Amino acid sequence: MNKPLIMVVEDDTAVRNLITTTLETHEYRFQAAVTGETAILEVATHNPDVILLDLGLPDMDGIAVIQKIRTWSKTPIIVISARSEDVDKIEALDAGADDYLTKPFSVEELLARLRVTFRRLNDRNGDSVQSSIFQNGNLKIDYAAGCAFMKEKELHLTPIEYKLLCLLSKNVGKVLTHTYITKEIWGSAWDNDVASLRVFMATLRKKIEENSSDPKYIQTHIGVGYRMLRI
């Protein structure tokens, strides 16, 4: 079976060599590009399984690359950037990135992020077999019936809580920003929507987490958003 193909978009020679050497050591196939225009062309031509993307490219900003690719491809994009401010992470994730890794990074963390991404891809591919049921640890969601269960016991969720749970589950492993979630749930992204989101997320956690102060299912990315973890 062919190993996944990973597109590395990075103009810094040292960082690019570190990433490609790591991928080669772990027997991943890869291709490399140093500009945004080249990356877009290579993605369109070779259809990689995952894209590792730097934002500070010499010819165009990485955000523009994400936006361009998202017009025709859902290929997972993991941003690897020196930009560490929350606003930069939010902009990239809202543009369509699936994950964000800040430089400097360890190769172990990079490999872990790739494993999470591939697990999510496998889950997505398996949805065609049993599309109406989502199972994650002790959490089960029956989308067709509109019910959710924890340890086979039905959860009594409000409509908003259920919509939040479904949204997170259908993007398991992916960081969803406050803006993305509020637009999906309420159709807008006002400050009071974000405040409401925090309230609903707190009540949802009380219903699905054994210890809501130490959540296992829903992870908070402070200042950015939320992610459902694969148990």
ChimeraX commands (.cxc) that place a marker at each C-alpha (Angstrom):
marker #1 position 0.00,0.00,0.00 radius 0.5
marker #1 position 1.32,3.43,-0.87 radius 0.5
marker #1 position 2.37,5.63,1.99 radius 0.5
marker #1 position 0.57,8.98,2.26 radius 0.5
marker #1 position 1.95,11.79,0.11 radius 0.5
marker #1 position 2.79,14.97,2.03 radius 0.5
marker #1 position 3.37,18.35,0.40 radius 0.5
marker #1 position 5.93,20.47,2.28 radius 0.5
marker #1 position 5.68,24.20,1.52 radius 0.5
marker #1 position 8.60,25.92,3.21 radius 0.5
marker #1 position 11.16,28.43,1.89 radius 0.5
marker #1 position 13.59,28.14,4.83 radius 0.5
marker #1 position 16.14,25.55,3.73 radius 0.5
marker #1 position 17.03,24.36,7.23 radius 0.5
marker #1 position 13.41,23.91,8.31 radius 0.5
marker #1 position 12.48,22.27,5.00 radius 0.5
marker #1 position 15.37,19.81,5.32 radius 0.5
marker #1 position 14.38,19.01,8.91 radius 0.5
marker #1 position 10.81,18.24,7.87 radius 0.5
marker #1 position 11.65,16.24,4.75 radius 0.5
marker #1 position 14.35,14.24,6.56 radius 0.5
marker #1 position 11.85,13.41,9.31 radius 0.5
marker #1 position 9.27,12.32,6.75 radius 0.5
marker #1 position 11.79,10.24,4.85 radius 0.5
marker #1 position 12.96,8.55,8.07 radius 0.5
marker #1 position 9.38,7.54,8.83 radius 0.5
marker #1 position 8.81,6.35,5.25 radius 0.5
marker #1 position 6.34,9.02,4.20 radius 0.5
marker #1 position 6.34,10.11,0.57 radius 0.5
marker #1 position 6.77,13.84,0.14 radius 0.5
marker #1 position 7.21,16.69,-2.29 radius 0.5
marker #1 position 8.55,20.14,-1.50 radius 0.5
marker #1 position 7.81,23.64,-2.74 radius 0.5
marker #1 position 9.38,26.95,-1.76 radius 0.5
marker #1 position 6.76,29.39,-3.13 radius 0.5
marker #1 position 3.01,29.69,-2.87 radius 0.5
marker #1 position 2.41,29.59,-6.61 radius 0.5
marker #1 position 4.46,26.41,-6.98 radius 0.5
marker #1 position 2.65,24.85,-4.03 radius 0.5
marker #1 position -0.78,25.55,-5.54 radius 0.5
marker #1 position 0.28,24.03,-8.85 radius 0.5
marker #1 position 1.81,20.96,-7.18 radius 0.5
marker #1 position -1.27,20.38,-5.02 radius 0.5
marker #1 position -3.51,20.59,-8.08 radius 0.5
marker #1 position -1.25,18.21,-10.01 radius 0.5
marker #1 position -0.38,15.57,-7.41 radius 0.5
marker #1 position -3.32,15.74,-4.95 radius 0.5
marker #1 position -1.31,15.13,-1.74 radius 0.5
marker #1 position -2.89,13.60,1.34 radius 0.5
marker #1 position -1.68,16.38,3.67 radius 0.5
marker #1 position -0.10,19.82,3.19 radius 0.5
marker #1 position 2.46,21.25,5.62 radius 0.5
marker #1 position 2.42,24.99,4.98 radius 0.5
marker #1 position 4.60,27.88,6.12 radius 0.5
marker #1 position 2.84,31.25,6.12 radius 0.5
marker #1 position 5.86,33.46,5.38 radius 0.5
marker #1 position 6.48,32.57,1.74 radius 0.5
marker #1 position 8.53,34.78,-0.60 radius 0.5
marker #1 position 5.86,35.36,-3.26 radius 0.5
marker #1 position 2.56,35.36,-1.36 radius 0.5
marker #1 position 1.19,34.99,2.13 radius 0.5
marker #1 position 0.33,31.49,3.25 radius 0.5
marker #1 position -3.21,32.58,4.13 radius 0.5
marker #1 position -3.78,33.32,0.43 radius 0.5
marker #1 position -2.46,29.84,-0.41 radius 0.5
marker #1 position -4.97,28.27,2.00 radius 0.5
marker #1 position -7.83,30.30,0.57 radius 0.5
marker #1 position -6.89,29.37,-3.00 radius 0.5
marker #1 position -6.58,25.66,-2.26 radius 0.5
marker #1 position -9.87,25.66,-0.35 radius 0.5
marker #1 position -11.75,26.78,-3.46 radius 0.5
marker #1 position -11.37,23.26,-4.87 radius 0.5
marker #1 position -9.75,20.94,-2.32 radius 0.5
marker #1 position -10.45,19.67,1.20 radius 0.5
marker #1 position -6.93,18.29,1.62 radius 0.5
marker #1 position -5.91,18.73,5.29 radius 0.5
marker #1 position -3.56,21.68,5.80 radius 0.5
marker #1 position -1.27,21.89,8.83 radius 0.5
marker #1 position 0.27,25.34,9.17 radius 0.5
marker #1 position 3.84,25.46,10.48 radius 0.5
marker #1 position 4.71,29.06,11.24 radius 0.5
marker #1 position 6.77,31.35,13.45 radius 0.5
marker #1 position 3.68,33.51,13.88 radius 0.5
marker #1 position 2.56,32.66,17.40 radius 0.5
marker #1 position -0.14,35.24,18.13 radius 0.5
marker #1 position -3.70,34.01,18.58 radius 0.5
marker #1 position -4.88,36.36,15.83 radius 0.5
marker #1 position -2.55,34.64,13.33 radius 0.5
marker #1 position -3.76,31.18,14.35 radius 0.5
marker #1 position -7.39,32.25,14.13 radius 0.5
marker #1 position -6.88,33.80,10.68 radius 0.5
marker #1 position -5.25,30.63,9.34 radius 0.5
marker #1 position -7.85,28.30,10.85 radius 0.5
marker #1 position -10.74,30.46,9.66 radius 0.5
marker #1 position -9.21,30.50,6.17 radius 0.5
marker #1 position -9.44,26.71,6.13 radius 0.5
marker #1 position -6.34,25.30,7.85 radius 0.5
marker #1 position -6.93,22.15,9.89 radius 0.5
marker #1 position -4.17,22.57,12.47 radius 0.5
marker #1 position -1.46,25.04,13.51 radius 0.5
marker #1 position 2.05,24.21,14.71 radius 0.5
marker #1 position 4.25,27.04,15.98 radius 0.5
marker #1 position 7.97,27.24,15.27 radius 0.5
marker #1 position 10.23,26.13,16.81 radius 0.5
marker #1 position 8.64,22.68,17.00 radius 0.5
marker #1 position 9.80,19.18,17.85 radius 0.5
marker #1 position 9.73,16.45,15.22 radius 0.5
marker #1 position 7.81,14.31,17.71 radius 0.5
marker #1 position 5.01,16.88,17.84 radius 0.5
marker #1 position 4.96,17.16,14.05 radius 0.5
marker #1 position 4.63,13.40,13.70 radius 0.5
marker #1 position 1.89,13.35,16.34 radius 0.5
marker #1 position -0.07,16.02,14.46 radius 0.5
marker #1 position 0.27,13.98,11.27 radius 0.5
marker #1 position -1.00,10.84,13.00 radius 0.5
marker #1 position -4.05,12.73,14.28 radius 0.5
marker #1 position -4.73,14.05,10.78 radius 0.5
marker #1 position -4.47,10.61,9.20 radius 0.5
marker #1 position -6.77,9.13,11.85 radius 0.5
marker #1 position -9.33,11.82,11.04 radius 0.5
marker #1 position -9.00,11.04,7.34 radius 0.5
marker #1 position -9.56,7.35,8.03 radius 0.5
marker #1 position -12.59,8.21,10.15 radius 0.5
marker #1 position -13.96,10.36,7.34 radius 0.5
marker #1 position -13.43,7.57,4.80 radius 0.5
marker #1 position -15.20,5.14,7.09 radius 0.5
marker #1 position -18.23,7.38,7.36 radius 0.5
marker #1 position -19.64,5.92,4.13 radius 0.5
marker #1 position -19.94,2.53,5.82 radius 0.5
marker #1 position -21.83,3.75,8.89 radius 0.5
marker #1 position -22.54,7.40,8.26 radius 0.5
marker #1 position -25.30,7.78,10.83 radius 0.5
marker #1 position -23.29,6.60,13.86 radius 0.5
marker #1 position -20.32,8.35,15.48 radius 0.5
marker #1 position -18.39,6.52,18.19 radius 0.5
marker #1 position -15.56,8.05,20.24 radius 0.5
marker #1 position -14.64,6.31,23.47 radius 0.5
marker #1 position -17.83,6.06,25.51 radius 0.5
marker #1 position -19.52,8.76,23.47 radius 0.5
marker #1 position -21.93,7.69,20.73 radius 0.5
marker #1 position -23.98,9.95,18.48 radius 0.5
marker #1 position -26.78,8.62,16.30 radius 0.5
marker #1 position -27.13,11.41,13.74 radius 0.5
marker #1 position -30.16,9.84,12.07 radius 0.5
marker #1 position -32.08,9.55,15.34 radius 0.5
marker #1 position -30.81,12.86,16.72 radius 0.5
marker #1 position -29.62,11.26,19.95 radius 0.5
marker #1 position -26.34,11.11,21.85 radius 0.5
marker #1 position -25.24,8.57,24.44 radius 0.5
marker #1 position -22.53,8.30,27.07 radius 0.5
marker #1 position -21.79,4.78,28.28 radius 0.5
marker #1 position -24.99,3.67,26.48 radius 0.5
marker #1 position -27.06,6.11,28.57 radius 0.5
marker #1 position -28.91,8.76,26.56 radius 0.5
marker #1 position -27.75,12.32,27.15 radius 0.5
marker #1 position -30.39,14.97,27.69 radius 0.5
marker #1 position -29.05,17.78,25.54 radius 0.5
marker #1 position -30.57,21.08,24.52 radius 0.5
marker #1 position -30.82,21.68,20.75 radius 0.5
marker #1 position -27.80,24.01,20.86 radius 0.5
marker #1 position -25.75,21.54,22.90 radius 0.5
marker #1 position -26.59,18.78,20.42 radius 0.5
marker #1 position -25.65,20.96,17.44 radius 0.5
marker #1 position -22.33,21.83,19.10 radius 0.5
marker #1 position -21.60,18.18,19.84 radius 0.5
marker #1 position -22.38,17.16,16.25 radius 0.5
marker #1 position -20.26,19.97,14.81 radius 0.5
marker #1 position -17.26,19.00,16.93 radius 0.5
marker #1 position -17.70,15.29,16.24 radius 0.5
marker #1 position -17.86,15.79,12.47 radius 0.5
marker #1 position -14.54,17.64,12.73 radius 0.5
marker #1 position -12.90,15.39,15.32 radius 0.5
marker #1 position -9.21,16.19,15.73 radius 0.5
marker #1 position -9.59,19.61,14.11 radius 0.5
marker #1 position -9.40,22.95,15.92 radius 0.5
marker #1 position -12.58,24.95,15.25 radius 0.5
marker #1 position -12.35,28.67,15.92 radius 0.5
marker #1 position -14.92,30.64,17.88 radius 0.5
marker #1 position -15.90,32.45,14.68 radius 0.5
marker #1 position -16.40,29.24,12.71 radius 0.5
marker #1 position -18.48,27.61,15.46 radius 0.5
marker #1 position -20.71,30.62,16.10 radius 0.5
marker #1 position -21.37,31.10,12.40 radius 0.5
marker #1 position -22.30,27.42,12.06 radius 0.5
marker #1 position -24.54,27.43,15.15 radius 0.5
marker #1 position -26.05,30.93,15.16 radius 0.5
marker #1 position -25.21,32.23,11.69 radius 0.5
marker #1 position -23.25,35.16,13.09 radius 0.5
marker #1 position -20.08,35.92,15.05 radius 0.5
marker #1 position -20.87,38.78,17.40 radius 0.5
marker #1 position -19.13,39.09,20.76 radius 0.5
marker #1 position -22.29,37.99,22.57 radius 0.5
marker #1 position -22.35,34.84,20.40 radius 0.5
marker #1 position -18.87,33.93,21.64 radius 0.5
marker #1 position -19.98,34.56,25.21 radius 0.5
marker #1 position -23.00,32.30,24.65 radius 0.5
marker #1 position -20.74,29.67,23.12 radius 0.5
marker #1 position -18.64,29.52,26.28 radius 0.5
marker #1 position -21.77,29.03,28.39 radius 0.5
marker #1 position -23.15,26.25,26.18 radius 0.5
marker #1 position -19.73,24.57,26.00 radius 0.5
marker #1 position -19.55,24.56,29.79 radius 0.5
marker #1 position -22.98,22.94,30.13 radius 0.5
marker #1 position -22.17,20.42,27.38 radius 0.5
marker #1 position -18.95,19.42,29.13 radius 0.5
marker #1 position -20.82,18.80,32.38 radius 0.5
marker #1 position -22.95,16.26,30.54 radius 0.5
marker #1 position -20.23,14.36,28.64 radius 0.5
marker #1 position -17.10,14.72,30.77 radius 0.5
marker #1 position -16.44,12.75,33.93 radius 0.5
marker #1 position -14.53,15.76,35.22 radius 0.5
marker #1 position -15.42,18.98,33.41 radius 0.5
marker #1 position -12.38,20.73,34.91 radius 0.5
marker #1 position -10.14,18.09,33.28 radius 0.5
marker #1 position -11.94,17.38,29.99 radius 0.5
marker #1 position -11.01,14.35,27.87 radius 0.5
marker #1 position -13.32,14.91,24.90 radius 0.5
marker #1 position -13.42,18.65,24.24 radius 0.5
marker #1 position -10.15,20.57,24.42 radius 0.5
marker #1 position -10.05,24.36,24.79 radius 0.5
marker #1 position -7.55,26.33,22.72 radius 0.5
marker #1 position -7.47,29.55,24.71 radius 0.5
marker #1 position -8.27,32.57,22.58 radius 0.5
marker #1 position -8.78,30.38,19.50 radius 0.5
marker #1 position -11.54,27.81,19.85 radius 0.5
marker #1 position -12.26,24.15,20.61 radius 0.5
marker #1 position -11.28,20.69,19.39 radius 0.5
marker #1 position -12.84,17.29,19.98 radius 0.5
marker #1 position -10.10,14.80,20.78 radius 0.5
marker #1 position -10.14,11.26,19.50 radius 0.5
marker #1 position -10.28,8.95,22.53 radius 0.5
marker link #1:1,2 radius 0.2
marker link #1:2,3 radius 0.2
marker link #1:3,4 radius 0.2
marker link #1:4,5 radius 0.2
marker link #1:5,6 radius 0.2
marker link #1:6,7 radius 0.2
marker link #1:7,8 radius 0.2
marker link #1:8,9 radius 0.2
marker link #1:9,10 radius 0.2
marker link #1:10,11 radius 0.2
marker link #1:11,12 radius 0.2
marker link #1:12,13 radius 0.2
marker link #1:13,14 radius 0.2
marker link #1:14,15 radius 0.2
marker link #1:15,16 radius 0.2
marker link #1:16,17 radius 0.2
marker link #1:17,18 radius 0.2
marker link #1:18,19 radius 0.2
marker link #1:19,20 radius 0.2
marker link #1:20,21 radius 0.2
marker link #1:21,22 radius 0.2
marker link #1:22,23 radius 0.2
marker link #1:23,24 radius 0.2
marker link #1:24,25 radius 0.2
marker link #1:25,26 radius 0.2
marker link #1:26,27 radius 0.2
marker link #1:27,28 radius 0.2
marker link #1:28,29 radius 0.2
marker link #1:29,30 radius 0.2
marker link #1:30,31 radius 0.2
marker link #1:31,32 radius 0.2
marker link #1:32,33 radius 0.2
marker link #1:33,34 radius 0.2
marker link #1:34,35 radius 0.2
marker link #1:35,36 radius 0.2
marker link #1:36,37 radius 0.2
marker link #1:37,38 radius 0.2
marker link #1:38,39 radius 0.2
marker link #1:39,40 radius 0.2
marker link #1:40,41 radius 0.2
marker link #1:41,42 radius 0.2
marker link #1:42,43 radius 0.2
marker link #1:43,44 radius 0.2
marker link #1:44,45 radius 0.2
marker link #1:45,46 radius 0.2
marker link #1:46,47 radius 0.2
marker link #1:47,48 radius 0.2
marker link #1:48,49 radius 0.2
marker link #1:49,50 radius 0.2
marker link #1:50,51 radius 0.2
marker link #1:51,52 radius 0.2
marker link #1:52,53 radius 0.2
marker link #1:53,54 radius 0.2
marker link #1:54,55 radius 0.2
marker link #1:55,56 radius 0.2
marker link #1:56,57 radius 0.2
marker link #1:57,58 radius 0.2
marker link #1:58,59 radius 0.2
marker link #1:59,60 radius 0.2
marker link #1:60,61 radius 0.2
marker link #1:61,62 radius 0.2
marker link #1:62,63 radius 0.2
marker link #1:63,64 radius 0.2
marker link #1:64,65 radius 0.2
marker link #1:65,66 radius 0.2
marker link #1:66,67 radius 0.2
marker link #1:67,68 radius 0.2
marker link #1:68,69 radius 0.2
marker link #1:69,70 radius 0.2
marker link #1:70,71 radius 0.2
marker link #1:71,72 radius 0.2
marker link #1:72,73 radius 0.2
marker link #1:73,74 radius 0.2
marker link #1:74,75 radius 0.2
marker link #1:75,76 radius 0.2
marker link #1:76,77 radius 0.2
marker link #1:77,78 radius 0.2
marker link #1:78,79 radius 0.2
marker link #1:79,80 radius 0.2
marker link #1:80,81 radius 0.2
marker link #1:81,82 radius 0.2
marker link #1:82,83 radius 0.2
marker link #1:83,84 radius 0.2
marker link #1:84,85 radius 0.2
marker link #1:85,86 radius 0.2
marker link #1:86,87 radius 0.2
marker link #1:87,88 radius 0.2
marker link #1:88,89 radius 0.2
marker link #1:89,90 radius 0.2
marker link #1:90,91 radius 0.2
marker link #1:91,92 radius 0.2
marker link #1:92,93 radius 0.2
marker link #1:93,94 radius 0.2
marker link #1:94,95 radius 0.2
marker link #1:95,96 radius 0.2
marker link #1:96,97 radius 0.2
marker link #1:97,98 radius 0.2
marker link #1:98,99 radius 0.2
marker link #1:99,100 radius 0.2
marker link #1:100,101 radius 0.2
marker link #1:101,102 radius 0.2
marker link #1:102,103 radius 0.2
marker link #1:103,104 radius 0.2
marker link #1:104,105 radius 0.2
marker link #1:105,106 radius 0.2
marker link #1:106,107 radius 0.2
marker link #1:107,108 radius 0.2
marker link #1:108,109 radius 0.2
marker link #1:109,110 radius 0.2
marker link #1:110,111 radius 0.2
marker link #1:111,112 radius 0.2
marker link #1:112,113 radius 0.2
marker link #1:113,114 radius 0.2
marker link #1:114,115 radius 0.2
marker link #1:115,116 radius 0.2
marker link #1:116,117 radius 0.2
marker link #1:117,118 radius 0.2
marker link #1:118,119 radius 0.2
marker link #1:119,120 radius 0.2
marker link #1:120,121 radius 0.2
marker link #1:121,122 radius 0.2
marker link #1:122,123 radius 0.2
marker link #1:123,124 radius 0.2
marker link #1:124,125 radius 0.2
marker link #1:125,126 radius 0.2
marker link #1:126,127 radius 0.2
marker link #1:127,128 radius 0.2
marker link #1:128,129 radius 0.2
marker link #1:129,130 radius 0.2
marker link #1:130,131 radius 0.2
marker link #1:131,132 radius 0.2
marker link #1:132,133 radius 0.2
marker link #1:133,134 radius 0.2
marker link #1:134,135 radius 0.2
marker link #1:135,136 radius 0.2
marker link #1:136,137 radius 0.2
marker link #1:137,138 radius 0.2
marker link #1:138,139 radius 0.2
marker link #1:139,140 radius 0.2
marker link #1:140,141 radius 0.2
marker link #1:141,142 radius 0.2
marker link #1:142,143 radius 0.2
marker link #1:143,144 radius 0.2
marker link #1:144,145 radius 0.2
marker link #1:145,146 radius 0.2
marker link #1:146,147 radius 0.2
marker link #1:147,148 radius 0.2
marker link #1:148,149 radius 0.2
marker link #1:149,150 radius 0.2
marker link #1:150,151 radius 0.2
marker link #1:151,152 radius 0.2
marker link #1:152,153 radius 0.2
marker link #1:153,154 radius 0.2
marker link #1:154,155 radius 0.2
marker link #1:155,156 radius 0.2
marker link #1:156,157 radius 0.2
marker link #1:157,158 radius 0.2
marker link #1:158,159 radius 0.2
marker link #1:159,160 radius 0.2
marker link #1:160,161 radius 0.2
marker link #1:161,162 radius 0.2
marker link #1:162,163 radius 0.2
marker link #1:163,164 radius 0.2
marker link #1:164,165 radius 0.2
marker link #1:165,166 radius 0.2
marker link #1:166,167 radius 0.2
marker link #1:167,168 radius 0.2
marker link #1:168,169 radius 0.2
marker link #1:169,170 radius 0.2
marker link #1:170,171 radius 0.2
marker link #1:171,172 radius 0.2
marker link #1:172,173 radius 0.2
marker link #1:173,174 radius 0.2
marker link #1:174,175 radius 0.2
marker link #1:175,176 radius 0.2
marker link #1:176,177 radius 0.2
marker link #1:177,178 radius 0.2
marker link #1:178,179 radius 0.2
marker link #1:179,180 radius 0.2
marker link #1:180,181 radius 0.2
marker link #1:181,182 radius 0.2
marker link #1:182,183 radius 0.2
marker link #1:183,184 radius 0.2
marker link #1:184,185 radius 0.2
marker link #1:185,186 radius 0.2
marker link #1:186,187 radius 0.2
marker link #1:187,188 radius 0.2
marker link #1:188,189 radius 0.2
marker link #1:189,190 radius 0.2
marker link #1:190,191 radius 0.2
marker link #1:191,192 radius 0.2
marker link #1:192,193 radius 0.2
marker link #1:193,194 radius 0.2
marker link #1:194,195 radius 0.2
marker link #1:195,196 radius 0.2
marker link #1:196,197 radius 0.2
marker link #1:197,198 radius 0.2
marker link #1:198,199 radius 0.2
marker link #1:199,200 radius 0.2
marker link #1:200,201 radius 0.2
marker link #1:201,202 radius 0.2
marker link #1:202,203 radius 0.2
marker link #1:203,204 radius 0.2
marker link #1:204,205 radius 0.2
marker link #1:205,206 radius 0.2
marker link #1:206,207 radius 0.2
marker link #1:207,208 radius 0.2
marker link #1:208,209 radius 0.2
marker link #1:209,210 radius 0.2
marker link #1:210,211 radius 0.2
marker link #1:211,212 radius 0.2
marker link #1:212,213 radius 0.2
marker link #1:213,214 radius 0.2
marker link #1:214,215 radius 0.2
marker link #1:215,216 radius 0.2
marker link #1:216,217 radius 0.2
marker link #1:217,218 radius 0.2
marker link #1:218,219 radius 0.2
marker link #1:219,220 radius 0.2
marker link #1:220,221 radius 0.2
marker link #1:221,222 radius 0.2
marker link #1:222,223 radius 0.2
marker link #1:223,224 radius 0.2
marker link #1:224,225 radius 0.2
marker link #1:225,226 radius 0.2
marker link #1:226,227 radius 0.2
marker link #1:227,228 radius 0.2
marker link #1:228,229 radius 0.2
marker link #1:229,230 radius 0.2
marker link #1:230,231 radius 0.2
view
